[in-house]
Amino acid sequence: MHLIKPDHYRKMLAGQLAGQSAGSGEPVAPSRRGFLQGVAAIGGALVIGLHLETGKAFAAAAKDGPMPNAFVRIAPDSTVTVLIKHLDMGQGVTTGLATIVAEELDADWSQMRAAFAPADALLYNNLAFGPVQGTGGSTSVANSWEQLRKAGAAARHMLVAAAAEKWGVPASSITIDKGRLASGSHSGSFGEFAEAAAKLPVPTEVTLKDPKDFRLIGTRLPRLDSADKTDGKAIYALDIRRPGMLTAVLRRPDRFGATLKSFDATAAKKVPGVVEVVAVPNGIAVLATNTWAAIQGREALADIVWDEANAEMRSTPELMTAYKQLATTPGTSAAKRGDAAKGLSGAAKVIEAEFEFPYLAHAPMEPLNCVIEKTGDGVTIWTGSQFQTIEQAVTAGIMGIKLEQVKIETLWAGGSFGRRANPPADYVAEAATILKAIDGRAPVHLVWTREDDIKGGYYRPMFYHKVRAGVTADGKIAGWEQQIVGQSFIVGTPFEAFIVKNGVDGTSVEGASDTNYDIGNFAVDLHTVPSKVPTLWWRSVGHTHTAQAVEVMIDELAHAAGRDPVEFRMELLKDKPRHAAVLKLLAEKANWGPKAGQGKGRGLALHESFDTVVGSVIDVSVVDGQIKVDKVICAVDCGIAINPDVIAAQIEGGVGFGLGAALHDEITLDKGLVEQSNFDGFIPLRMSEMPKVEVHILPSANAPTGIGEPGVPGVAPALSNAIFDATGQRLRSLPFKLEDFKA
């Protein structure tokens, strides 16, 4: 997800909530009693402190004092539960955020637990976004870093104060080691003092640890979720069963932008288990006592007529032809330095290159699904919620209730890659419209099949880049002109006023217009094109295509200048010490040098996204005329490494994700119809294709930055550059058409 400036997000969200909630449109501060009841319901344990004033409406901000009340729960058995305001969809934030609290609390790792926080933007807003609770932009650890350190330190202070009072000793004499307090002959556990600590005031200021004293942060602690996910205890929305619940599947239009005119449900209603068939804004909902019956009922629908007057009817080649035509004309300026045209006119060598990028599905392993039930005067939703506040607002608008009457139980999610975080809250909205259509008579479990997911849109947009760049006789970049053409998922949404500046959607050009390379004569133009195909941020957003175009072109220029790709980049990064340090570490760990032998090649890429710098070196072999990825070496600067094992796992996952996009993945249209429907057509990377991955983390004293997404952008360009090194052939467009490769 693209990182939105906090002030922009606050304004945008205020407008969105006001327009979608049937209530006041403003979040309502929880009462002390209500908050304690809600939090205690998660596990029935003591909550340390609470200093909110009843009725005080505010959203937590970076400048706020410690908030142990909102994040730390200590039980009589001395277990420490950290309330996690973000969605964990496999990226390990439950472990990372719990580690931050445990460090400042001086807890033992065996004591630590994690639970998802209630949907409450007043307490659990993402500090990078504004007054909205949500997960995205690789911000989970970065925005929680200081907030959770303060919470842990405050909880520690309160436990120490309670022990000092009971033992009659100075607080300064008390030490905590691995979850036990001690002073002289006195010793006690956290649980012994939790109740007394809860009655003490929360300190307004706390002293945080010096990083040199960290004991847990920076170590490879076991993940908190591994055991439950291994033995099946972890609960996902697909596991939820409510009394009288009906499973719903939707028959959506075959073409994006089409609407329902008529249908015949006679045969569908005769399918055993089918209870009801209703028309909803997105199509036809079939509700049944189980998923299979619902799917069979959907298959039995007859005489469906769609109004396709406003539908997308074009095919992929037609769309790409239009993109290429646009690129021959000037676009809206996204970046301009010096005089690119003049610089190119004096270049010794000029390279012109085209890069094509297809639509891409997110394809998380857990298809979209959620349960919604009418409860009291509101509704309750069970799902892997990534944008809790948005989903509350959208549901409130559909159901005609107030935002605070929408309760969300956030559960584990089996992946997302951006799909769950969409402004229309599409799948939650669908569930709400179905519940409303049956007057709330039964809980509804909306299930998307894999085919629904692959054909259902909200794809990474299709893009086209045309780059013209050159080098001087002495091996410098003479000039750089880049035309970017693609669809915006920001234009036409409440985000537009805050992300689109001077006609430029920042999510379309990030990673190109703001390149860290020192290129004096530089110009990037953007052409934004409309389409009915619904699109969305996809893991690492615009960087998924800009990194490919920029890093491949840099490599081509280095070769044109007769210079080593590492040395060439180093010169362009002379004023970027952080990036240069990553590149240096990468070259050292990869033992950068000439290719290993006949049919061998290696390529590199360096890219910053979400405030994290990742360098990648890929080694390939040509085997029987086919490219085989042998090894990937990565160097990473993501600030202080909370858990090196989780960081390595995210980079490894990003490599697999990026290789899938480079080698296989694409969504194509034939007269508006999506041609792929499952993993036989939209092919993720297979286990047999996954190379060995080495991850090297640059030591840092800076605050943590993002890690969930930055591992993806550099994969395709490093592979492209490695293929060139092995064969002398450039494969620029994604996915690489290896069947056209001539070894």
N, C-alpha and C positions, 0 to 999 in steps of 0.2 A: 504494500500500500504506500502511496506517496505521502511523505511527511508534510502536513499542512501547518503553517505558522499558527501558534496558539491563538492570537487575537483574531485571526481570520476565521478559525474554526469556531470560536465562541460566538461570533456574530452570525456565521452561517447556521450553526445549530439552533441558536435562539429563533431565527426565522423559520427554520424547518419545524421545530417543535410547535411554534405558534400556529403554523399552517396545518399541522397534522393531528394535533391533540384536540379532542373535543372538550377537554377541561381547560384549566387555566393556561396550559402550555408551559408552565414553570414547574421545575421539580420542587417537591415539598420536603422540607427538612424532616427527618424522622424524629419522633419523640425519644427521650432517653429510654423509657420503658419499651417502646416498640422496637428500637434498635437492639436492645439487649435481648429481647425475646427472639427477634429474627436471627441474630448471630448465634445465640445459644441453641437454637433449633438445629443448627448445623451439626452440633456434636454434644450439646448439653453440658458444656464445661464452663468454668469461670472465665469471664472476660475481664482483663485488667483495665480498670478505669473507664471513665467517659467524661469528656469535658465539653460536649456540645450543649449549647443552650437550646431549649425547646423552641422550635419555630424559627431558629436562625437559618436562613437560606444562604448557602454559599457552596462553592465547589472547592475542594482541596487544591491548593496551589503550592508551587515550589517554595514559596517564602513562608509557608505555614510552619508552626512549631511541631514538635513530635506528636504523633497520633498512634500511640500503642493501642488505644481503644479500638481502632478500626482494623488493625492488622495482626495483633498478637493475642493469642488465647492460651492460657496455661491451666492445665487440668490438675486435679489433686494427685494424679499418678505421675506428675512432672513432665508429661508430654507437652510439647509446645507446638501449637498449630498456627501456621501463618495463613491468613486469609488472602487469597490470590485474586486480585482484581482483573487479571487478564485471562484470556482463554489459552489453555494448553492443548494444542492440536498436534502434539508430538515434538515440539521444539524444546521442551524441557524447562519452561519458565517456572513451573512449580518448584523444581529443584533449585534453580538459580536464585529465585526470590527468597526461598526459605534459607538459603545459605547466607544471604546478606543479613537477615535477622539473627540467625544463629551466631554469626561472627560477632556482632555487637553485643549480643546477649551472653556470650561465652557459654553457650549451650553445648551439650554433646550431640553429635550428629544423630545418634540413635534415638534421641528424644524428639526429633523434628518430624512434623506432619504438615500436610497442606490441605486446604479446602478452598473451593471457589467461593468468592465473596458474593453477597447479594447484588442484584442489579440496582445500583444506587449511585447516580452520578454526583451526588453531593459529597460522598465520601470516597468513591472509587473511580473518579474520573482519571483519564489518561492525561498526565500533566503536559504532555507534548501536544495534546489536541485542544484542551479547553474543557468546558463543563460537559464532557461526554465520556461515558465508560466504553472503552473499546480497545481492541488489540490490532496492531498493524504497524507498518513502516519500521519493523524491527525496533520498536521503541520500548518493549516490555521492561527489560532490565534498565535501559538508559533512563527512562523517566521515573523508575521506582528506586533508583540507586540511593539517593540521599534521603528520600522519604522513608524507606524501610530501614536504613541505617539509624535514622533518628528514632523510629519506632522501637527497634531493638535496644538501642542505648537507653531510651526512656524506661522501657520495661525492666531493664537491668537495674537502673537507678531506683525504681520503686521496690523491687525485690530486696535490694540492699538496705533501703530505708526501713522496710518492714522487719528485716532480720536484726538490724541495729537496735530498733525499738524493743524487740522481744528479748534480745540478749543483753541489752544495756551496755553496748559497746559503741565506740565511734564508727560511723559508716566507713571512714577512711581505713579502718583496720580490716574490713571484710574483703575477701577475695572470692572470685568465682572461677572455678576450673571444671570444665566438662560438665556443667550443669549442677554443680554443688557449691553452696556458699560455705565459707569457713572463716573463723576468727579465733585464734588461740585454740581453746579446747572445744569451741562450739563448731558444729557442722550441721548442715541441713540441706534438704532438696528444694527445688523450685516449688513443688506442690505444697510443701509445708507453709509457704509464705504467700501463696497466690491470693488467698482470700483477704488477708490483711493488706497486701499490696494494692488490691482493687479499691480499697477505701482511701488510699492516699491520693493527693493531688498529682496530676501529671506535670512533670517539670516543664518549664517554658523553654529552657535551653538545655542542651546536653553536649558533652564532649565526645566526639567520635574518635575511634581508634586511629592511630597512625598506621598507614598501610604496612609498614615494616613489622608491625605486631600481628598481622593477620595470621590466623592459625588454620582457618577453614577455607577462606577465599584463596583461590589459586591452587587448590588441591583437587585431586580427582575423586570426589565423593560419589558414592553410588546414588543413582537417581531414586527419588522417592516413589516414582510411579512404576518402576520396573516390575516389582513383584506382583502388584495388582493387575497389571496388564498381561502378565505371564499366566497367572492362574484364573483369570476371568473375573476378578472382583471389580475391576474398573467398569463403571457404568457409563454407557453411551446412550444417546437418544433411542437408538434401535432396541435397547434393552428395556425401555420403559413400557410398563403395562398398567393401565388404569381401568377401574371397574366400568364395564360396558363400553370400552373403547372400540372405535371403528377405525379401520385402516383405509386411507384414501390414496388413490393415484389419480393423476390428471392426464387427460388427453389434450395435449396442447396443439396449436396450429403447426403444420408442417413447414410453413414459411414464416419468418420473423415479420411481424407487423400485421399479420392477418388476424381477423376476428371471427367469432362464431356466428353463423346465421341460423342453422337448424341441425337437428340430429334426431335419430330414432333410438330410444333406449329400451325398446321392448325386449329384445333378445338379451341384452345385458342384465336386465332385472330378473331373468329366469335362471341365471347362473347361480348355483347353490352358494350361499354365503353372502351374496350381494344384497345389501339392505336398502340402498338409496342411490339415485343418480341425479345430480344437480348441475345446472349451468352456473359457472362463475366467470368473473372477468377474464381469466386466463385460459378458459376452455371448458371441459366437461369433467366433473369430479365423480368418480365411482367409489362408493363407500361400501366396505364389506367387513365381515367378521375376521378376516385374515388377509394377508398381503396377496397370496396366490389367487384367492377369489376375486380380489379387487382388480388384479392384472387381467385375469380371464374375462371379467366383466368389461373391462376397457376394450379388450380385443373384440368383444361381441357388439360393440356400438356400431350402428349402421347409418347409412345415408347422411354422413356428416358433410355439411356444406360450409365452407369457409369463405368469408369476404376477403379477397386478396387485392383489393383495389389499392391499398397502401402498403402492400407487402414488398419485401426485398426479392426481386426476381432475377437479379444478375448472377452470373457465374464468376468464379474466381479469376479466370483469365481476363474476363471483361473488366472486372474491378482493377486488376493490376495494370491493364493497358491504360485505363483512365488515370491511374496514379502516375505512371511514367510520363504521360502527356503533361500532367500538371508540373512535373519536375523540370520541364523544359522552359518554364516561365518563372519569373521571380515570385517568391512567396513572401510571407510576413517575416520580417527580420527577428530572429531569436537571439543572435549574438553578432557583433561586428567589431573588429579591431583592425586598425591599419587599413590597407587597401589590398584585398585578396586578389582582385583581377590584375592589378598592376604587378603584384608579386609574381603571379603565375606567368605573366607575359615575359618576365625575365628569367624564368626557371630554366635550368639546364635539362631537366627531365620532368615531364608531366605525366601523371597517372590518372586515368579516369576509371571509376569503378561503380558498379551497381550492386545493391544489396536488396534482396527480397525477403520478407518475413511474413509467414502465414498467420491466420487466426490460430489461437491455441486454447484448448480446454484446460481447466485446472486439474480435473480428474483425480480428486482425492480418493483414497481407498474407501473411506466411508461416504457413500452417496448422501446427498442432502436429505435430511429428514428432521421432523420435529413433532412434538406432541403438544396439543393445546386443549385446555379444558376450561369450561365456565366454572368459576369458583366464587361463591358469594356474589358481590356486586361487581366483580372483575373477572379476569382470566389469569391462568397460570400456564406458562410455556416451559417445556423441558427441551433443551437442545444444546448443542455445542455453540454457544452464542459468542460471536466475535464483535458485534456492535450492539451491546445491550441497550444503550440509550436510544439508538435509532430504531431498533426493533420494538422497544416499548412505545415510542412515538407513533410508528406506523400502525402497530396493532391497535393502539388507542383510537386513532383516527378511523380505522375500519369498523371497530366495535362500537364506536360512539361513547367511549368512556374516557376517564382521565388517565394521563400517563402513569400516575402513581397507583392506578388500579390494575396495572399490568405487571404481574410478578414473573420473573424469569429465573428458572433453576438452571444455571450453567453447568453443563456436563462435559466430560472429555469429548474431544472431537478427533476423528481419524483423518486428520489432514484438512487443509483448506487452501493454502497457497494464494489467498486473497479472495477465494470464491464466496466465503460466508460473509465477507465484509462489503456489502454493496448498499448504496444509498437507498434503493427501493425496498431493501430487506425482502427480496422477492419470495423466497420459499416460506419465510415466516408469514408474510402477507398472504400467500396462497392458503396456508393453513387457517389463518384468521377468516378469510372470505368463505372458506368451506364451513367452518364452525358457525359463522353467521348465517349461511344459507340453510343450515338445518336447525336454526334457532337455538343452538347450544344444547341440543337434546342429548348429546353423547360426546365424550372426549374424542378428538380426532388425531390420528397419527398419520401425517402426510409422509409418504415415502417416494423418493425419486429412484427409479431404476438406473442402472448404468447407462442404458440407452437414453433415458431422459437427460442424464447428466451430459453425455457427449453431444447430444443434439440440442441441448437446451440453452445454449448461448452464454452470455456474460463471459466472452472469450477475451484473451489478450488480443488487442486490435491487430489487424494486418497493417504492415508498414512497408515503405519503399524508401531507400536512401540512394541518392546519387552524389558521389564525392569526386571532386576534381582537386588534386593536390600535386605539388611539385617540389623539387629540391634544387638548390643552387649547385654550382660547380664545386664548391667546397663542402658540400654535404649538409647544408642547413635547409630547413623547410622554408621555401620561398613564398608559398601561399596555400590557402586551404578554402575551398568553397564546398558547402554541403547543403543539399536540398533534401528535406525530410517530408514525406507525404504519408498521412495516416488518419485514422479515425480517432476522435476524442470521446472518452467516456465521461468527461467533465462538462463539456458544453451541453447546456440544456438541463443541468442539475443545479441544486442550490450551491454546489461548490464553485460554479463558474465564476461568480463575481470575485472570488478570493484566490483562485488558482490561475485563471486565464488573465494574463497581463499584456496589454497592448496587442491583443489578438493572438497571443501565444499561450498554448496550454503547456505548462511546465512539465507535466507528466509525459509529454510527447518528445521533449528535447533534452531532458535531464541526462547527464552523462556525455552529451555532445556539446551543447551550448556552453556548459560550465566546465569543459575539460581542464584538467590540471596541467596539461602540457603547455609550455611557453611557446605559443605560435603567434608571431607578431601580426601577420596579414591573414585574417581569419574571419569567415562569414558563415553563418548557419541560418537558413530560411526554413520556415514551416508552412506546409499546406494542410489545412484540416478539412477532411472530406466527410460528408454525411452518409449514414447508412442506417437501415432498420436493424441490422445485426447488433444485438446488445453486447456491449463490451465492458471490461472492468480491469482493474489492476491485477496483474499476474506476478507471481513471485519475482521481485526486484523491478517490476513495473517497466518504465521506459528504458532502464539500463539493459533490459533483455535484448534490445536491438541496437541501441546506441553504442554499447561496448563492442559489439561485433564489428560495426562499421568503423569505429575509431581505431580499435586495436589492430584490426587487419590492415587498415590503411597505414598506420604508423609502421607496421612491419614491412609493408611494401615500400614505403619511403626509405626505410633503413637499408633495405636490399638495393634499392635504386641508387642510393648514395654510397654503396659499397662499405657499409658500416655494420658493426655488430649490433643486433637489436637491443641488447642490454645497455651497451655504451651509448647508443643513440637516444634511448629513453632517459638515461641518466642526465644527459646534457639538457634535455627538455624539462627536467625536474630540478634544475639547479636551485630554484627558490622554493622547493617543496620537500623539506628535509624528512618529513614523515613518510612520504611516498618513496623517496629515495632509499630510506632505511629498509622498507619492505622489499624493494627491488634488490637491494644488496643482500639481504638475508635469503631471499629466494634464489639468487644466483649461487650463493654459497651452498645452500642445502641441496640444490639440484646439480651441483658441480657443473655449472653452465660451461659449455664449450662446443666443439664441433660434434656433428651427429656421429652416432656410435659405429656406423658401418653401412654396407649396402642395404638398401631397403629400410633404413632407419631414419627417423626424423624427430625433431623436438621443436616445440614452439612455445612462446610465452605471451602472457597478457597481464596488464596491471590496470586495476580499475577501482575507483572509490564509489561506494554507494552506501547510503544510510550512515554516513560519517565513519565508515569502516573501509580500510584499504586492504584489498586482497590481490596478491600476485599468484599467478598460476603458470606452471610449466607442465606440458604434456609431452610424453614420449609415445611415439607410434611406430608400428611396423607394417610393412606391406607384405601380406601373407597370401599367396595364391591370387594375387591381383586385388585383394581386399585390404582395407585399412583396419588395423587392430590397435585399440588404445591399450598400451602396456602399463603406464603408470602416470599418476598425477601428483605433482608436488605443489603444495600451497604454502604461502607465507601470509600471515594475517596480523594486522594491527587493529584491534577492537577495544583499545583501552585496557583497563584492568581486567584480567581474565578471571571471572568468577569461578567457573568450573571448566578447566581445560578439556575435560572429556566431552562435555556437552558442546563446547565450541567445535571440537574436532568432528563430532557427530553431525553438527549442522553444516559444516563445510563439506563433509563427505556426502551428506544428503543433497547439498546444492550441486555437487559435481555430478551425481547421478541424475538429478533433475535437469541440469544443463546439457548433459550428454544425450538424454532422451530427446530434448528439443533440437539438438544439433544433428542427430542421426535419423530421427524417425518422425517426430510429432508434427502434424499439421491438420487443420480443419479446412476443408475445401467445400465450395458451393457449386452445385450444378443447377442453374436456373433458380437459385434461391434455396434449393434443398441441400441440407447438410449431408455429405456423402459418407461420413464416418458414423459409427453407432456403438462401438465397443472397443475393447483393447486389441481386437484383431485388425482394426483399421487405424485407430489412434493408439500407437504403440509406445508404451513407456519403455525405459531401458530395462532389458532383461538382466537377471542376475548373472548369467553367463557373460554378459558384456561389461560388467562392472570391473574397472581396473583397481589395482592397489592405489590407495591414496595416502599420502603423507601430509600432515598438517603441522606447521611450525608457527608458533605464536610469538610475536615480538613483545618482549617485556615492556610494560608501560606503567606509569604512575597516574595516567589520565583517567577520568571517569569512563565507565564502560560505554561502548557504542553498540550499534546493531550487529546481529550475527545471523539472524534467521534467513535473510535474503542475499547478503553480499557474496555468498559462495557461488551464485549462479552466473552473473554476467561475464566473468572472464573465461568460462569453460569453452564456449563455442569459438571465440577468436584464438585461444591458445591451440585448440585442435586444428583450426583452419591453418594457422601458421606452421604447425607441425607437419601437416599434410604437404604443404608447400616445401618444407625443408626436406621431406622424404622423396618427393616426386617432381618438384618444380612446377606443380599445377596449383592454381588458386581456386578454392571453393569458397565463394563468398556468401551466397544466399543460403538460407535455412529452410527446411533441413537439407543437409548436404545430399546431393544426388549421387551416391556412391556407385550406382549402376552405370553412370556415365563416366566414371573415373577410369582413366587409362594408365595402368601401371607400367 
